[in-house]
Structures are given as C-alpha cells and as structure tokens.
C-alpha cells in the first residue's frame, strides 16, 4: 500500500522587527487615508449680482415717538484771501477860489472840486468875498484854501495851473486854480478780505462742524434709534473774524461755535415701514440681503406729528440653496465644482480656498460636507 503523503504548512518565523514595521506601515497608511478623507476643509465664496430696490414714501410719526437730540461744537479755519484793495495816500495842496459875483460865498468842508474825471474836496471851510469894481476894472473875489483828493493815487498829483469846477457853480461865476502842484498821491494794490472769502470759509467750517456734531450725535443715539441726519440744524452762537471785509490781509481766520439739534426715530418702526413698501417688490427667486440706504427729509412739522419723506433702498440676492450646493460640490475637484456653481443664477465670481494644499491630481473639496464653509456675497 502506497502511503498517503502528508502536507504540513511551513512554519515561518518572522523577526519581531519586521512585524512591528508592518504594523506601523498599516497604521500609517490608514491614518493617511483617514486624514485625506476627514481633515481637509474649504471656504467657498460665491459672488452673485445683486439687485437694488428703491422706494420713496411719506412717513408720519407721532412726536412722542421722536427723540430730540442736542449737541454743540466749536472750531476754527483759515484760508488765504482772494480779494484786492488799493491803498496809498491822497494827493493834497492848495487852490485859489476866484468868484465873479456880487455876492460873497461861504464854502463848507467837503465841497467838491472836479477837473476832468478827478474829484477833490475842501479840507477846511472858507469865506470868499464878492467881486468888486466896474466892468472895465473888475476885481474878482478870491481866497486860498486847502484841498485833498477823493481817492488815493498818483493820477491826482496835478501840475500847477490846473483849473477846477467848484460844486455846481457855473464856471463864469466861480472857478478854482492851483498855483502850485498838488502832490503826495500814491497807490498800490494789496490782498484784502472779500465777501466771498468770508462766505466760503464760513460755509466750509459749518460743514466740518456739522460732520463733527453728527458723529457726536450718532455716538450718543440709543441703539434702538436711528438718527435722521438731514434733520440736524446748526445755529451759530458766536463768530469771530480775524479781519473784516475789505480790510487788508493775506489770510483770514474764522472761529465758530454752534449748537446742533437733530431728531432720532425708532429703528423697528422705520424698518417695518421700509419692509412694508419694499418687500412686495422683491422678485421671485431673490432674497433680502441688507438695507442699503435710508435718506430722510423733514417735510412737515406740527405739534403732534412730524412728516418725513423717506428714500429707502434694499439689496436682494439671487436665491441659492446652500445645502444643495454643498452636496453637489462635496468631494469634487475644483474645476468640476466651479462648473456647477457657475450654472447657478446670478453667479459672477467664485473663490475657493482648500487646506491643506495637496497636488492637483488628488486635491478635491472635502469629502465631508460639514468641512465646507459656503458663503454667498454680492458682487461689489
């Protein structure tokens, strides 16, 4: 009888070091796979094209729901002057008055003398005797008196022998002539304060002070109130100018102190009214995002009611189901995920940040959806 062969599994004996190394490799590989699966995270920001809805409406508010706010501010501002002024000295001298009437004349200080377009005036009162003598031997009444030019300037320095008309007298009855030249007239143009300089500087400083008190009022307005900035009224209490209008000066400085009053409105009341007027205008497929702008004009004020014209606008964004979007891009390579996201309504730009950074051949969005932070923002 042929004996049946017996098979026996070889008894392999591995060194302990080999076994430890093998276990370490298996654990490390498992750890890497787990890390690749569970650790990546991503932030996906989808920028969409917004719509701005606007409406204007009148809002009547009981004065009991309006809070009056007060503040004050002081400030100063300087600027170079832009006006001009001619300064100098007036020409002066003496003239002799010649009278050819039978009646003596008295002339007061300030009596006008003219020659051409130039005007002068007497600087002292004078009495002039009447003319005397016969027709063939006529003796004119005369007297010498001091005069001064009406304006400064060299053009008033007249040579001797210049004739002047006196007041409204006929030249046949009365005339004046200087025996010596008039002198001393000078002029030069300098910078001075103009009305526009004062108005412009005051307006600029009032605007700065309004901004200052507005910030102060905003800081102090209660959290449940909205400051109606257009209701702020400034009342100057003191004003000081370094120079008056038409005074010679290279610079002008103004100091102002103002009191400010403004109105504050309940936020909930305002938001309710804005929503009432704008919510029906939100198109299908869009969602409210934020209140963009609110302007007020105080239209009418009575004892019990204040009427405001409100110009309000809100921003709405295309509606995107973030849960569905996250589900669609989980575990996808970035190009594939972007292709899907670009197909969503209103999407204009997509930003993705995936960490840690891996080679593009294995870099995908997280395979665990909770590791994706998905944000929708308006395109600015």
NORPEUR-V812388 format. One record per backbone hydrogen bond with DSSP energy under -0.5 kcal/mol. CO is the residue of the C=O (numbers start at 0). NH is the residue of the N-H. If there is no record, write none. Layout:
co=CO nh=NH
co=CO nh=NH
//
This chain:
co=4 nh=6
co=9 nh=11
co=11 nh=13
co=14 nh=18
co=15 nh=19
co=16 nh=20
co=17 nh=21
co=18 nh=22
co=19 nh=23
co=20 nh=24
co=21 nh=25
co=22 nh=26
co=23 nh=27
co=24 nh=28
co=25 nh=29
co=26 nh=30
co=27 nh=31
co=28 nh=32
co=29 nh=33
co=30 nh=34
co=31 nh=35
co=32 nh=36
co=33 nh=37
co=34 nh=38
co=34 nh=39
co=36 nh=366
co=40 nh=354
co=41 nh=43
co=41 nh=372
co=42 nh=44
co=42 nh=352
co=43 nh=45
co=43 nh=374
co=44 nh=46
co=44 nh=350
co=45 nh=47
co=45 nh=376
co=46 nh=347
co=46 nh=348
co=47 nh=49
co=47 nh=378
co=50 nh=52
co=50 nh=315
co=52 nh=313
co=54 nh=311
co=56 nh=309
co=58 nh=60
co=58 nh=307
co=60 nh=305
co=61 nh=64
co=62 nh=65
co=64 nh=265
co=65 nh=67
co=66 nh=263
co=68 nh=261
co=70 nh=259
co=72 nh=257
co=74 nh=255
co=76 nh=253
co=78 nh=251
co=82 nh=191
co=84 nh=86
co=84 nh=189
co=86 nh=187
co=88 nh=152
co=88 nh=185
co=90 nh=148
co=91 nh=182
co=92 nh=146
co=94 nh=96
co=94 nh=144
co=95 nh=176
co=96 nh=142
co=97 nh=174
co=98 nh=140
co=100 nh=130
co=104 nh=127
co=106 nh=125
co=107 nh=110
co=110 nh=121
co=111 nh=166
co=112 nh=119
co=113 nh=164
co=114 nh=117
co=117 nh=114
co=118 nh=149
co=119 nh=112
co=120 nh=147
co=121 nh=109
co=125 nh=106
co=127 nh=104
co=131 nh=138
co=134 nh=137
co=137 nh=139
co=138 nh=131
co=140 nh=98
co=142 nh=96
co=144 nh=94
co=145 nh=122
co=145 nh=123
co=146 nh=92
co=147 nh=120
co=150 nh=90
co=152 nh=155
co=153 nh=156
co=155 nh=157
co=157 nh=181
co=158 nh=161
co=161 nh=177
co=163 nh=175
co=164 nh=113
co=164 nh=166
co=165 nh=168
co=169 nh=172
co=169 nh=173
co=172 nh=99
co=174 nh=97
co=175 nh=163
co=176 nh=95
co=176 nh=178
co=177 nh=160
co=182 nh=91
co=185 nh=152
co=187 nh=86
co=189 nh=84
co=190 nh=248
co=191 nh=82
co=192 nh=245
co=193 nh=197
co=194 nh=198
co=195 nh=199
co=196 nh=200
co=197 nh=201
co=198 nh=202
co=199 nh=203
co=200 nh=204
co=201 nh=205
co=202 nh=206
co=203 nh=207
co=204 nh=208
co=205 nh=209
co=206 nh=210
co=207 nh=211
co=208 nh=212
co=209 nh=213
co=210 nh=214
co=211 nh=215
co=212 nh=216
co=213 nh=217
co=214 nh=218
co=215 nh=219
co=216 nh=220
co=221 nh=224
co=223 nh=266
co=225 nh=264
co=226 nh=228
co=227 nh=230
co=227 nh=262
co=228 nh=231
co=232 nh=260
co=234 nh=258
co=237 nh=256
co=239 nh=254
co=243 nh=246
co=246 nh=192
co=249 nh=80
co=251 nh=78
co=252 nh=241
co=253 nh=76
co=254 nh=239
co=255 nh=74
co=256 nh=236
co=256 nh=237
co=257 nh=72
co=258 nh=234
co=259 nh=70
co=260 nh=232
co=261 nh=68
co=262 nh=227
co=263 nh=66
co=264 nh=225
co=265 nh=269
co=266 nh=270
co=267 nh=271
co=268 nh=272
co=269 nh=273
co=270 nh=274
co=271 nh=275
co=272 nh=276
co=273 nh=277
co=274 nh=278
co=277 nh=280
co=278 nh=281
co=282 nh=285
co=284 nh=318
co=286 nh=316
co=289 nh=291
co=289 nh=314
co=292 nh=312
co=294 nh=310
co=296 nh=298
co=296 nh=308
co=299 nh=306
co=303 nh=62
co=304 nh=301
co=305 nh=60
co=305 nh=307
co=306 nh=298
co=306 nh=299
co=307 nh=58
co=307 nh=309
co=308 nh=296
co=308 nh=310
co=309 nh=56
co=309 nh=311
co=310 nh=294
co=311 nh=54
co=312 nh=291
co=312 nh=292
co=313 nh=52
co=314 nh=288
co=314 nh=289
co=315 nh=50
co=316 nh=286
co=319 nh=321
co=320 nh=324
co=321 nh=325
co=322 nh=326
co=323 nh=327
co=324 nh=328
co=325 nh=329
co=328 nh=331
co=331 nh=364
co=332 nh=335
co=332 nh=336
co=333 nh=337
co=334 nh=338
co=335 nh=339
co=336 nh=340
co=337 nh=341
co=338 nh=342
co=339 nh=342
co=340 nh=343
co=343 nh=346
co=345 nh=48
co=348 nh=46
co=350 nh=44
co=352 nh=42
co=354 nh=40
co=358 nh=361
co=358 nh=362
co=361 nh=363
co=362 nh=333
co=365 nh=330
co=366 nh=368
co=367 nh=370
co=368 nh=371
co=370 nh=41
co=370 nh=372
co=371 nh=373
co=372 nh=43
co=372 nh=374
co=374 nh=45
co=374 nh=376
co=376 nh=47
//
